[in-house]
Amino acid sequence: MRGYSASKDQLLQRLARVEGQIRGISRMVDDERYCIDVVTQINAARAALDKIALGLVDDHVRHCLKGSTDVDADADELMDAVGRMLR
């Protein structure tokens, strides 16, 4: 497995923050909060995950693909990952 240029601790901290958001959403549902407020928080959590994913893709492009010996295969892998993000 290749490493991350961003620190692993920072990545885990951001993921923990999203995990906290999800727990908060669960509490909102349990408390029967207004549906639109719940949807708003779901969208915020999704946006946070998207930002993390984009950061990982950026990191991959800038660091992991340098000196690639199989550019076509690496480009295909990258585009598959981007396609999964957009679904």
PDB file with one MODEL, atoms N, CA, C and O in Angstrom:
MODEL        1
ATOM      1  N   MET A   1       0.849  -1.186   0.000  1.00  0.00           N
ATOM      2  CA  MET A   1       0.000   0.000   0.000  1.00  0.00           C
ATOM      3  C   MET A   1       0.885   1.236   0.000  1.00  0.00           C
ATOM      4  O   MET A   1       1.869   1.311   0.736  1.00  0.00           O
ATOM      5  N   ARG A   2       0.533   2.177  -0.811  1.00  0.00           N
ATOM      6  CA  ARG A   2       1.295   3.421  -0.878  1.00  0.00           C
ATOM      7  C   ARG A   2       0.909   4.327   0.278  1.00  0.00           C
ATOM      8  O   ARG A   2      -0.198   4.233   0.807  1.00  0.00           O
ATOM      9  N   GLY A   3       1.819   5.198   0.666  1.00  0.00           N
ATOM     10  CA  GLY A   3       1.567   6.109   1.780  1.00  0.00           C
ATOM     11  C   GLY A   3       0.823   7.353   1.334  1.00  0.00           C
ATOM     12  O   GLY A   3       0.596   7.566   0.143  1.00  0.00           O
ATOM     13  N   TYR A   4       0.455   8.150   2.282  1.00  0.00           N
ATOM     14  CA  TYR A   4      -0.234   9.406   2.028  1.00  0.00           C
ATOM     15  C   TYR A   4       0.738  10.546   2.280  1.00  0.00           C
ATOM     16  O   TYR A   4       1.501  10.518   3.245  1.00  0.00           O
ATOM     17  N   SER A   5       0.709  11.562   1.397  1.00  0.00           N
ATOM     18  CA  SER A   5       1.560  12.722   1.677  1.00  0.00           C
ATOM     19  C   SER A   5       0.960  13.532   2.816  1.00  0.00           C
ATOM     20  O   SER A   5       1.688  14.083   3.642  1.00  0.00           O
ATOM     21  N   ALA A   6      -0.372  13.604   2.862  1.00  0.00           N
ATOM     22  CA  ALA A   6      -1.029  14.229   4.012  1.00  0.00           C
ATOM     23  C   ALA A   6      -0.819  13.278   5.180  1.00  0.00           C
ATOM     24  O   ALA A   6      -0.783  12.061   4.994  1.00  0.00           O
ATOM     25  N   SER A   7      -0.683  13.818   6.366  1.00  0.00           N
ATOM     26  CA  SER A   7      -0.397  12.934   7.479  1.00  0.00           C
ATOM     27  C   SER A   7      -1.582  12.021   7.759  1.00  0.00           C
ATOM     28  O   SER A   7      -2.744  12.415   7.665  1.00  0.00           O
ATOM     29  N   LYS A   8      -1.245  10.813   8.100  1.00  0.00           N
ATOM     30  CA  LYS A   8      -2.261   9.825   8.440  1.00  0.00           C
ATOM     31  C   LYS A   8      -3.105  10.318   9.612  1.00  0.00           C
ATOM     32  O   LYS A   8      -4.316  10.101   9.650  1.00  0.00           O
ATOM     33  N   ASP A   9      -2.455  10.983  10.570  1.00  0.00           N
ATOM     34  CA  ASP A   9      -3.184  11.513  11.730  1.00  0.00           C
ATOM     35  C   ASP A   9      -4.225  12.544  11.314  1.00  0.00           C
ATOM     36  O   ASP A   9      -5.341  12.546  11.833  1.00  0.00           O
ATOM     37  N   GLN A  10      -3.860  13.429  10.370  1.00  0.00           N
ATOM     38  CA  GLN A  10      -4.817  14.435   9.892  1.00  0.00           C
ATOM     39  C   GLN A  10      -5.990  13.760   9.194  1.00  0.00           C
ATOM     40  O   GLN A  10      -7.141  14.153   9.386  1.00  0.00           O
ATOM     41  N   LEU A  11      -5.704  12.763   8.398  1.00  0.00           N
ATOM     42  CA  LEU A  11      -6.751  12.038   7.686  1.00  0.00           C
ATOM     43  C   LEU A  11      -7.696  11.350   8.670  1.00  0.00           C
ATOM     44  O   LEU A  11      -8.916  11.418   8.521  1.00  0.00           O
ATOM     45  N   LEU A  12      -7.131  10.699   9.660  1.00  0.00           N
ATOM     46  CA  LEU A  12      -7.954  10.031  10.669  1.00  0.00           C
ATOM     47  C   LEU A  12      -8.773  11.031  11.474  1.00  0.00           C
ATOM     48  O   LEU A  12      -9.906  10.739  11.856  1.00  0.00           O
ATOM     49  N   GLN A  13      -8.207  12.210  11.736  1.00  0.00           N
ATOM     50  CA  GLN A  13      -8.927  13.247  12.472  1.00  0.00           C
ATOM     51  C   GLN A  13     -10.139  13.727  11.671  1.00  0.00           C
ATOM     52  O   GLN A  13     -11.220  13.915  12.227  1.00  0.00           O
ATOM     53  N   ARG A  14      -9.956  13.922  10.384  1.00  0.00           N
ATOM     54  CA  ARG A  14     -11.078  14.363   9.538  1.00  0.00           C
ATOM     55  C   ARG A  14     -12.155  13.288   9.462  1.00  0.00           C
ATOM     56  O   ARG A  14     -13.348  13.592   9.484  1.00  0.00           O
ATOM     57  N   LEU A  15     -11.732  12.039   9.372  1.00  0.00           N
ATOM     58  CA  LEU A  15     -12.700  10.937   9.341  1.00  0.00           C
ATOM     59  C   LEU A  15     -13.446  10.822  10.665  1.00  0.00           C
ATOM     60  O   LEU A  15     -14.642  10.531  10.683  1.00  0.00           O
ATOM     61  N   ALA A  16     -12.748  11.047  11.768  1.00  0.00           N
ATOM     62  CA  ALA A  16     -13.401  11.010  13.078  1.00  0.00           C
ATOM     63  C   ALA A  16     -14.443  12.116  13.194  1.00  0.00           C
ATOM     64  O   ALA A  16     -15.498  11.929  13.801  1.00  0.00           O
ATOM     65  N   ARG A  17     -14.137  13.266  12.608  1.00  0.00           N
ATOM     66  CA  ARG A  17     -15.089  14.374  12.627  1.00  0.00           C
ATOM     67  C   ARG A  17     -16.363  13.988  11.865  1.00  0.00           C
ATOM     68  O   ARG A  17     -17.471  14.284  12.315  1.00  0.00           O
ATOM     69  N   VAL A  18     -16.205  13.336  10.729  1.00  0.00           N
ATOM     70  CA  VAL A  18     -17.368  12.887   9.951  1.00  0.00           C
ATOM     71  C   VAL A  18     -18.123  11.819  10.740  1.00  0.00           C
ATOM     72  O   VAL A  18     -19.354  11.798  10.747  1.00  0.00           O
ATOM     73  N   GLU A  19     -17.391  10.948  11.392  1.00  0.00           N
ATOM     74  CA  GLU A  19     -18.035   9.925  12.218  1.00  0.00           C
ATOM     75  C   GLU A  19     -18.899  10.585  13.294  1.00  0.00           C
ATOM     76  O   GLU A  19     -20.005  10.125  13.577  1.00  0.00           O
ATOM     77  N   GLY A  20     -18.396  11.648  13.882  1.00  0.00           N
ATOM     78  CA  GLY A  20     -19.177  12.391  14.870  1.00  0.00           C
ATOM     79  C   GLY A  20     -20.418  13.018  14.256  1.00  0.00           C
ATOM     80  O   GLY A  20     -21.480  13.050  14.879  1.00  0.00           O
ATOM     81  N   GLN A  21     -20.281  13.516  13.033  1.00  0.00           N
ATOM     82  CA  GLN A  21     -21.447  14.073  12.343  1.00  0.00           C
ATOM     83  C   GLN A  21     -22.514  12.995  12.150  1.00  0.00           C
ATOM     84  O   GLN A  21     -23.701  13.250  12.352  1.00  0.00           O
ATOM     85  N   ILE A  22     -22.097  11.810  11.766  1.00  0.00           N
ATOM     86  CA  ILE A  22     -23.048  10.710  11.537  1.00  0.00           C
ATOM     87  C   ILE A  22     -23.739  10.325  12.838  1.00  0.00           C
ATOM     88  O   ILE A  22     -24.946  10.081  12.856  1.00  0.00           O
ATOM     89  N   ARG A  23     -22.978  10.271  13.923  1.00  0.00           N
ATOM     90  CA  ARG A  23     -23.605   9.980  15.227  1.00  0.00           C
ATOM     91  C   ARG A  23     -24.619  11.067  15.581  1.00  0.00           C
ATOM     92  O   ARG A  23     -25.685  10.775  16.124  1.00  0.00           O
ATOM     93  N   GLY A  24     -24.286  12.313  15.274  1.00  0.00           N
ATOM     94  CA  GLY A  24     -25.217  13.409  15.521  1.00  0.00           C
ATOM     95  C   GLY A  24     -26.492  13.271  14.708  1.00  0.00           C
ATOM     96  O   GLY A  24     -27.584  13.562  15.195  1.00  0.00           O
ATOM     97  N   ILE A  25     -26.349  12.829  13.475  1.00  0.00           N
ATOM     98  CA  ILE A  25     -27.526  12.607  12.624  1.00  0.00           C
ATOM     99  C   ILE A  25     -28.395  11.506  13.223  1.00  0.00           C
ATOM    100  O   ILE A  25     -29.621  11.620  13.239  1.00  0.00           O
ATOM    101  N   SER A  26     -27.768  10.448  13.711  1.00  0.00           N
ATOM    102  CA  SER A  26     -28.529   9.369  14.353  1.00  0.00           C
ATOM    103  C   SER A  26     -29.317   9.887  15.542  1.00  0.00           C
ATOM    104  O   SER A  26     -30.475   9.521  15.745  1.00  0.00           O
ATOM    105  N   ARG A  27     -28.675  10.743  16.326  1.00  0.00           N
ATOM    106  CA  ARG A  27     -29.378  11.335  17.484  1.00  0.00           C
ATOM    107  C   ARG A  27     -30.547  12.208  17.028  1.00  0.00           C
ATOM    108  O   ARG A  27     -31.606  12.222  17.656  1.00  0.00           O
ATOM    109  N   MET A  28     -30.343  12.934  15.930  1.00  0.00           N
ATOM    110  CA  MET A  28     -31.425  13.778  15.402  1.00  0.00           C
ATOM    111  C   MET A  28     -32.632  12.920  15.018  1.00  0.00           C
ATOM    112  O   MET A  28     -33.775  13.275  15.309  1.00  0.00           O
ATOM    113  N   VAL A  29     -32.367  11.799  14.368  1.00  0.00           N
ATOM    114  CA  VAL A  29     -33.460  10.904  13.975  1.00  0.00           C
ATOM    115  C   VAL A  29     -34.128  10.335  15.226  1.00  0.00           C
ATOM    116  O   VAL A  29     -35.355  10.283  15.311  1.00  0.00           O
ATOM    117  N   ASP A  30     -33.322   9.914  16.187  1.00  0.00           N
ATOM    118  CA  ASP A  30     -33.862   9.374  17.430  1.00  0.00           C
ATOM    119  C   ASP A  30     -34.722  10.400  18.153  1.00  0.00           C
ATOM    120  O   ASP A  30     -35.737  10.055  18.757  1.00  0.00           O
ATOM    121  N   ASP A  31     -34.310  11.671  18.089  1.00  0.00           N
ATOM    122  CA  ASP A  31     -35.063  12.756  18.731  1.00  0.00           C
ATOM    123  C   ASP A  31     -36.213  13.264  17.866  1.00  0.00           C
ATOM    124  O   ASP A  31     -36.924  14.194  18.248  1.00  0.00           O
ATOM    125  N   GLU A  32     -36.390  12.645  16.696  1.00  0.00           N
ATOM    126  CA  GLU A  32     -37.450  13.016  15.749  1.00  0.00           C
ATOM    127  C   GLU A  32     -37.377  14.487  15.348  1.00  0.00           C
ATOM    128  O   GLU A  32     -38.381  15.199  15.329  1.00  0.00           O
ATOM    129  N   ARG A  33     -36.159  14.917  15.030  1.00  0.00           N
ATOM    130  CA  ARG A  33     -35.953  16.296  14.590  1.00  0.00           C
ATOM    131  C   ARG A  33     -36.560  16.501  13.213  1.00  0.00           C
ATOM    132  O   ARG A  33     -36.846  15.541  12.497  1.00  0.00           O
ATOM    133  N   TYR A  34     -36.749  17.736  12.858  1.00  0.00           N
ATOM    134  CA  TYR A  34     -37.352  18.135  11.587  1.00  0.00           C
ATOM    135  C   TYR A  34     -36.574  17.506  10.422  1.00  0.00           C
ATOM    136  O   TYR A  34     -35.348  17.591  10.362  1.00  0.00           O
ATOM    137  N   CYS A  35     -37.309  16.876   9.502  1.00  0.00           N
ATOM    138  CA  CYS A  35     -36.702  16.111   8.402  1.00  0.00           C
ATOM    139  C   CYS A  35     -35.703  16.928   7.587  1.00  0.00           C
ATOM    140  O   CYS A  35     -34.634  16.431   7.231  1.00  0.00           O
ATOM    141  N   ILE A  36     -36.047  18.169   7.293  1.00  0.00           N
ATOM    142  CA  ILE A  36     -35.158  19.000   6.476  1.00  0.00           C
ATOM    143  C   ILE A  36     -33.838  19.251   7.206  1.00  0.00           C
ATOM    144  O   ILE A  36     -32.785  19.316   6.572  1.00  0.00           O
ATOM    145  N   ASP A  37     -33.884  19.391   8.517  1.00  0.00           N
ATOM    146  CA  ASP A  37     -32.654  19.565   9.290  1.00  0.00           C
ATOM    147  C   ASP A  37     -31.779  18.310   9.203  1.00  0.00           C
ATOM    148  O   ASP A  37     -30.555  18.405   9.109  1.00  0.00           O
ATOM    149  N   VAL A  38     -32.410  17.144   9.236  1.00  0.00           N
ATOM    150  CA  VAL A  38     -31.665  15.887   9.125  1.00  0.00           C
ATOM    151  C   VAL A  38     -31.027  15.790   7.741  1.00  0.00           C
ATOM    152  O   VAL A  38     -29.852  15.444   7.619  1.00  0.00           O
ATOM    153  N   VAL A  39     -31.800  16.093   6.706  1.00  0.00           N
ATOM    154  CA  VAL A  39     -31.270  16.041   5.340  1.00  0.00           C
ATOM    155  C   VAL A  39     -30.108  17.020   5.177  1.00  0.00           C
ATOM    156  O   VAL A  39     -29.113  16.705   4.525  1.00  0.00           O
ATOM    157  N   THR A  40     -30.236  18.192   5.764  1.00  0.00           N
ATOM    158  CA  THR A  40     -29.162  19.183   5.699  1.00  0.00           C
ATOM    159  C   THR A  40     -27.876  18.626   6.310  1.00  0.00           C
ATOM    160  O   THR A  40     -26.792  18.808   5.756  1.00  0.00           O
ATOM    161  N   GLN A  41     -27.999  17.955   7.443  1.00  0.00           N
ATOM    162  CA  GLN A  41     -26.824  17.385   8.096  1.00  0.00           C
ATOM    163  C   GLN A  41     -26.247  16.200   7.317  1.00  0.00           C
ATOM    164  O   GLN A  41     -25.033  15.998   7.297  1.00  0.00           O
ATOM    165  N   ILE A  42     -27.114  15.426   6.681  1.00  0.00           N
ATOM    166  CA  ILE A  42     -26.639  14.334   5.819  1.00  0.00           C
ATOM    167  C   ILE A  42     -25.824  14.911   4.666  1.00  0.00           C
ATOM    168  O   ILE A  42     -24.761  14.389   4.330  1.00  0.00           O
ATOM    169  N   ASN A  43     -26.322  15.983   4.066  1.00  0.00           N
ATOM    170  CA  ASN A  43     -25.586  16.619   2.971  1.00  0.00           C
ATOM    171  C   ASN A  43     -24.246  17.179   3.443  1.00  0.00           C
ATOM    172  O   ASN A  43     -23.258  17.120   2.710  1.00  0.00           O
ATOM    173  N   ALA A  44     -24.203  17.717   4.650  1.00  0.00           N
ATOM    174  CA  ALA A  44     -22.949  18.240   5.196  1.00  0.00           C
ATOM    175  C   ALA A  44     -21.940  17.106   5.399  1.00  0.00           C
ATOM    176  O   ALA A  44     -20.757  17.267   5.096  1.00  0.00           O
ATOM    177  N   ALA A  45     -22.400  15.968   5.906  1.00  0.00           N
ATOM    178  CA  ALA A  45     -21.514  14.818   6.103  1.00  0.00           C
ATOM    179  C   ALA A  45     -21.025  14.291   4.758  1.00  0.00           C
ATOM    180  O   ALA A  45     -19.852  13.949   4.609  1.00  0.00           O
ATOM    181  N   ARG A  46     -21.916  14.226   3.793  1.00  0.00           N
ATOM    182  CA  ARG A  46     -21.535  13.778   2.448  1.00  0.00           C
ATOM    183  C   ARG A  46     -20.488  14.717   1.850  1.00  0.00           C
ATOM    184  O   ARG A  46     -19.517  14.263   1.246  1.00  0.00           O
ATOM    185  N   ALA A  47     -20.684  16.020   2.016  1.00  0.00           N
ATOM    186  CA  ALA A  47     -19.726  16.997   1.493  1.00  0.00           C
ATOM    187  C   ALA A  47     -18.363  16.831   2.164  1.00  0.00           C
ATOM    188  O   ALA A  47     -17.327  16.945   1.509  1.00  0.00           O
ATOM    189  N   ALA A  48     -18.365  16.563   3.461  1.00  0.00           N
ATOM    190  CA  ALA A  48     -17.102  16.356   4.178  1.00  0.00           C
ATOM    191  C   ALA A  48     -16.385  15.112   3.654  1.00  0.00           C
ATOM    192  O   ALA A  48     -15.168  15.133   3.465  1.00  0.00           O
ATOM    193  N   LEU A  49     -17.122  14.040   3.421  1.00  0.00           N
ATOM    194  CA  LEU A  49     -16.518  12.826   2.863  1.00  0.00           C
ATOM    195  C   LEU A  49     -15.997  13.068   1.451  1.00  0.00           C
ATOM    196  O   LEU A  49     -14.926  12.584   1.086  1.00  0.00           O
ATOM    197  N   ASP A  50     -16.757  13.817   0.659  1.00  0.00           N
ATOM    198  CA  ASP A  50     -16.312  14.145  -0.702  1.00  0.00           C
ATOM    199  C   ASP A  50     -15.006  14.927  -0.674  1.00  0.00           C
ATOM    200  O   ASP A  50     -14.116  14.692  -1.490  1.00  0.00           O
ATOM    201  N   LYS A  51     -14.897  15.853   0.263  1.00  0.00           N
ATOM    202  CA  LYS A  51     -13.675  16.651   0.374  1.00  0.00           C
ATOM    203  C   LYS A  51     -12.488  15.770   0.759  1.00  0.00           C
ATOM    204  O   LYS A  51     -11.385  15.952   0.242  1.00  0.00           O
ATOM    205  N   ILE A  52     -12.708  14.832   1.651  1.00  0.00           N
ATOM    206  CA  ILE A  52     -11.650  13.892   2.026  1.00  0.00           C
ATOM    207  C   ILE A  52     -11.247  13.056   0.819  1.00  0.00           C
ATOM    208  O   ILE A  52     -10.059  12.874   0.553  1.00  0.00           O
ATOM    209  N   ALA A  53     -12.231  12.552   0.092  1.00  0.00           N
ATOM    210  CA  ALA A  53     -11.951  11.722  -1.086  1.00  0.00           C
ATOM    211  C   ALA A  53     -11.189  12.513  -2.143  1.00  0.00           C
ATOM    212  O   ALA A  53     -10.238  12.000  -2.734  1.00  0.00           O
ATOM    213  N   LEU A  54     -11.596  13.749  -2.383  1.00  0.00           N
ATOM    214  CA  LEU A  54     -10.886  14.573  -3.368  1.00  0.00           C
ATOM    215  C   LEU A  54      -9.451  14.834  -2.932  1.00  0.00           C
ATOM    216  O   LEU A  54      -8.543  14.865  -3.763  1.00  0.00           O
ATOM    217  N   GLY A  55      -9.245  15.017  -1.652  1.00  0.00           N
ATOM    218  CA  GLY A  55      -7.894  15.196  -1.143  1.00  0.00           C
ATOM    219  C   GLY A  55      -7.040  13.965  -1.388  1.00  0.00           C
ATOM    220  O   GLY A  55      -5.865  14.078  -1.737  1.00  0.00           O
ATOM    221  N   LEU A  56      -7.629  12.788  -1.205  1.00  0.00           N
ATOM    222  CA  LEU A  56      -6.897  11.548  -1.462  1.00  0.00           C
ATOM    223  C   LEU A  56      -6.590  11.379  -2.942  1.00  0.00           C
ATOM    224  O   LEU A  56      -5.498  10.941  -3.305  1.00  0.00           O
ATOM    225  N   VAL A  57      -7.551  11.726  -3.802  1.00  0.00           N
ATOM    226  CA  VAL A  57      -7.309  11.648  -5.244  1.00  0.00           C
ATOM    227  C   VAL A  57      -6.208  12.626  -5.634  1.00  0.00           C
ATOM    228  O   VAL A  57      -5.315  12.280  -6.407  1.00  0.00           O
ATOM    229  N   ASP A  58      -6.267  13.838  -5.106  1.00  0.00           N
ATOM    230  CA  ASP A  58      -5.232  14.835  -5.383  1.00  0.00           C
ATOM    231  C   ASP A  58      -3.866  14.318  -4.941  1.00  0.00           C
ATOM    232  O   ASP A  58      -2.880  14.431  -5.669  1.00  0.00           O
ATOM    233  N   ASP A  59      -3.826  13.756  -3.752  1.00  0.00           N
ATOM    234  CA  ASP A  59      -2.582  13.191  -3.231  1.00  0.00           C
ATOM    235  C   ASP A  59      -2.070  12.084  -4.153  1.00  0.00           C
ATOM    236  O   ASP A  59      -0.875  12.001  -4.435  1.00  0.00           O
ATOM    237  N   HIS A  60      -2.967  11.257  -4.608  1.00  0.00           N
ATOM    238  CA  HIS A  60      -2.598  10.152  -5.497  1.00  0.00           C
ATOM    239  C   HIS A  60      -1.999  10.685  -6.792  1.00  0.00           C
ATOM    240  O   HIS A  60      -0.961  10.206  -7.249  1.00  0.00           O
ATOM    241  N   VAL A  61      -2.657  11.673  -7.377  1.00  0.00           N
ATOM    242  CA  VAL A  61      -2.181  12.241  -8.643  1.00  0.00           C
ATOM    243  C   VAL A  61      -0.817  12.892  -8.460  1.00  0.00           C
ATOM    244  O   VAL A  61       0.081  12.696  -9.279  1.00  0.00           O
ATOM    245  N   ARG A  62      -0.660  13.657  -7.401  1.00  0.00           N
ATOM    246  CA  ARG A  62       0.571  14.428  -7.211  1.00  0.00           C
ATOM    247  C   ARG A  62       1.765  13.600  -6.744  1.00  0.00           C
ATOM    248  O   ARG A  62       2.912  13.960  -7.008  1.00  0.00           O
ATOM    249  N   HIS A  63       1.503  12.493  -6.052  1.00  0.00           N
ATOM    250  CA  HIS A  63       2.618  11.772  -5.460  1.00  0.00           C
ATOM    251  C   HIS A  63       2.744  10.330  -5.948  1.00  0.00           C
ATOM    252  O   HIS A  63       3.842   9.869  -6.257  1.00  0.00           O
ATOM    253  N   CYS A  64       1.645   9.636  -6.013  1.00  0.00           N
ATOM    254  CA  CYS A  64       1.721   8.211  -6.334  1.00  0.00           C
ATOM    255  C   CYS A  64       1.948   7.958  -7.819  1.00  0.00           C
ATOM    256  O   CYS A  64       2.509   6.927  -8.191  1.00  0.00           O
ATOM    257  N   LEU A  65       1.521   8.879  -8.666  1.00  0.00           N
ATOM    258  CA  LEU A  65       1.652   8.654 -10.098  1.00  0.00           C
ATOM    259  C   LEU A  65       2.964   9.178 -10.670  1.00  0.00           C
ATOM    260  O   LEU A  65       3.284   8.922 -11.830  1.00  0.00           O
ATOM    261  N   LYS A  66       3.724   9.913  -9.856  1.00  0.00           N
ATOM    262  CA  LYS A  66       5.018  10.401 -10.331  1.00  0.00           C
ATOM    263  C   LYS A  66       5.899   9.208 -10.666  1.00  0.00           C
ATOM    264  O   LYS A  66       6.029   8.268  -9.882  1.00  0.00           O
ATOM    265  N   GLY A  67       6.487   9.268 -11.819  1.00  0.00           N
ATOM    266  CA  GLY A  67       7.390   8.195 -12.223  1.00  0.00           C
ATOM    267  C   GLY A  67       6.680   6.915 -12.590  1.00  0.00           C
ATOM    268  O   GLY A  67       7.297   5.850 -12.604  1.00  0.00           O
ATOM    269  N   SER A  68       5.395   6.995 -12.888  1.00  0.00           N
ATOM    270  CA  SER A  68       4.638   5.806 -13.259  1.00  0.00           C
ATOM    271  C   SER A  68       5.253   5.149 -14.490  1.00  0.00           C
ATOM    272  O   SER A  68       5.671   5.821 -15.433  1.00  0.00           O
ATOM    273  N   THR A  69       5.297   3.840 -14.458  1.00  0.00           N
ATOM    274  CA  THR A  69       5.812   3.106 -15.613  1.00  0.00           C
ATOM    275  C   THR A  69       4.692   2.636 -16.518  1.00  0.00           C
ATOM    276  O   THR A  69       4.943   2.243 -17.657  1.00  0.00           O
ATOM    277  N   ASP A  70       3.460   2.670 -16.033  1.00  0.00           N
ATOM    278  CA  ASP A  70       2.310   2.265 -16.844  1.00  0.00           C
ATOM    279  C   ASP A  70       1.236   3.339 -16.742  1.00  0.00           C
ATOM    280  O   ASP A  70       0.250   3.182 -16.021  1.00  0.00           O
ATOM    281  N   VAL A  71       1.438   4.422 -17.464  1.00  0.00           N
ATOM    282  CA  VAL A  71       0.566   5.595 -17.377  1.00  0.00           C
ATOM    283  C   VAL A  71      -0.869   5.245 -17.742  1.00  0.00           C
ATOM    284  O   VAL A  71      -1.799   5.704 -17.078  1.00  0.00           O
ATOM    285  N   ASP A  72      -1.069   4.443 -18.782  1.00  0.00           N
ATOM    286  CA  ASP A  72      -2.430   4.099 -19.204  1.00  0.00           C
ATOM    287  C   ASP A  72      -3.183   3.331 -18.118  1.00  0.00           C
ATOM    288  O   ASP A  72      -4.340   3.637 -17.832  1.00  0.00           O
ATOM    289  N   ALA A  73      -2.545   2.352 -17.523  1.00  0.00           N
ATOM    290  CA  ALA A  73      -3.201   1.575 -16.471  1.00  0.00           C
ATOM    291  C   ALA A  73      -3.490   2.455 -15.256  1.00  0.00           C
ATOM    292  O   ALA A  73      -4.559   2.359 -14.653  1.00  0.00           O
ATOM    293  N   ASP A  74      -2.534   3.310 -14.902  1.00  0.00           N
ATOM    294  CA  ASP A  74      -2.741   4.197 -13.754  1.00  0.00           C
ATOM    295  C   ASP A  74      -3.839   5.218 -14.039  1.00  0.00           C
ATOM    296  O   ASP A  74      -4.621   5.546 -13.146  1.00  0.00           O
ATOM    297  N   ALA A  75      -3.908   5.724 -15.267  1.00  0.00           N
ATOM    298  CA  ALA A  75      -4.974   6.664 -15.645  1.00  0.00           C
ATOM    299  C   ALA A  75      -6.328   5.969 -15.590  1.00  0.00           C
ATOM    300  O   ALA A  75      -7.306   6.558 -15.128  1.00  0.00           O
ATOM    301  N   ASP A  76      -6.397   4.732 -16.052  1.00  0.00           N
ATOM    302  CA  ASP A  76      -7.654   3.968 -15.994  1.00  0.00           C
ATOM    303  C   ASP A  76      -8.098   3.768 -14.549  1.00  0.00           C
ATOM    304  O   ASP A  76      -9.274   3.931 -14.223  1.00  0.00           O
ATOM    305  N   GLU A  77      -7.142   3.413 -13.684  1.00  0.00           N
ATOM    306  CA  GLU A  77      -7.456   3.219 -12.270  1.00  0.00           C
ATOM    307  C   GLU A  77      -7.980   4.510 -11.642  1.00  0.00           C
ATOM    308  O   GLU A  77      -8.957   4.498 -10.894  1.00  0.00           O
ATOM    309  N   LEU A  78      -7.318   5.618 -11.957  1.00  0.00           N
ATOM    310  CA  LEU A  78      -7.724   6.911 -11.424  1.00  0.00           C
ATOM    311  C   LEU A  78      -9.114   7.298 -11.910  1.00  0.00           C
ATOM    312  O   LEU A  78      -9.948   7.743 -11.121  1.00  0.00           O
ATOM    313  N   MET A  79      -9.364   7.132 -13.193  1.00  0.00           N
ATOM    314  CA  MET A  79     -10.671   7.509 -13.743  1.00  0.00           C
ATOM    315  C   MET A  79     -11.774   6.614 -13.198  1.00  0.00           C
ATOM    316  O   MET A  79     -12.897   7.080 -13.004  1.00  0.00           O
ATOM    317  N   ASP A  80     -11.488   5.354 -12.947  1.00  0.00           N
ATOM    318  CA  ASP A  80     -12.477   4.465 -12.309  1.00  0.00           C
ATOM    319  C   ASP A  80     -12.823   4.978 -10.918  1.00  0.00           C
ATOM    320  O   ASP A  80     -13.989   4.998 -10.524  1.00  0.00           O
ATOM    321  N   ALA A  81     -11.791   5.396 -10.176  1.00  0.00           N
ATOM    322  CA  ALA A  81     -12.034   5.923  -8.818  1.00  0.00           C
ATOM    323  C   ALA A  81     -12.861   7.205  -8.861  1.00  0.00           C
ATOM    324  O   ALA A  81     -13.770   7.389  -8.051  1.00  0.00           O
ATOM    325  N   VAL A  82     -12.547   8.086  -9.803  1.00  0.00           N
ATOM    326  CA  VAL A  82     -13.308   9.336  -9.945  1.00  0.00           C
ATOM    327  C   VAL A  82     -14.742   9.014 -10.347  1.00  0.00           C
ATOM    328  O   VAL A  82     -15.682   9.632  -9.846  1.00  0.00           O
ATOM    329  N   GLY A  83     -14.913   8.062 -11.239  1.00  0.00           N
ATOM    330  CA  GLY A  83     -16.266   7.668 -11.645  1.00  0.00           C
ATOM    331  C   GLY A  83     -17.078   7.145 -10.480  1.00  0.00           C
ATOM    332  O   GLY A  83     -18.265   7.450 -10.371  1.00  0.00           O
ATOM    333  N   ARG A  84     -16.463   6.362  -9.605  1.00  0.00           N
ATOM    334  CA  ARG A  84     -17.175   5.863  -8.424  1.00  0.00           C
ATOM    335  C   ARG A  84     -17.554   7.010  -7.498  1.00  0.00           C
ATOM    336  O   ARG A  84     -18.611   6.972  -6.867  1.00  0.00           O
ATOM    337  N   MET A  85     -16.712   8.019  -7.410  1.00  0.00           N
ATOM    338  CA  MET A  85     -17.020   9.167  -6.554  1.00  0.00           C
ATOM    339  C   MET A  85     -18.213   9.942  -7.079  1.00  0.00           C
ATOM    340  O   MET A  85     -18.980  10.504  -6.297  1.00  0.00           O
ATOM    341  N   LEU A  86     -18.378   9.978  -8.381  1.00  0.00           N
ATOM    342  CA  LEU A  86     -19.442  10.781  -8.976  1.00  0.00           C
ATOM    343  C   LEU A  86     -20.790  10.068  -9.009  1.00  0.00           C
ATOM    344  O   LEU A  86     -21.812  10.686  -9.304  1.00  0.00           O
ATOM    345  N   ARG A  87     -20.796   8.806  -8.715  1.00  0.00           N
ATOM    346  CA  ARG A  87     -22.078   8.068  -8.717  1.00  0.00           C
ATOM    347  C   ARG A  87     -22.922   8.420  -7.544  1.00  0.00           C
ATOM    348  O   ARG A  87     -24.024   7.892  -7.395  1.00  0.00           O
TER     349      ARG A  87
ENDMDL
END
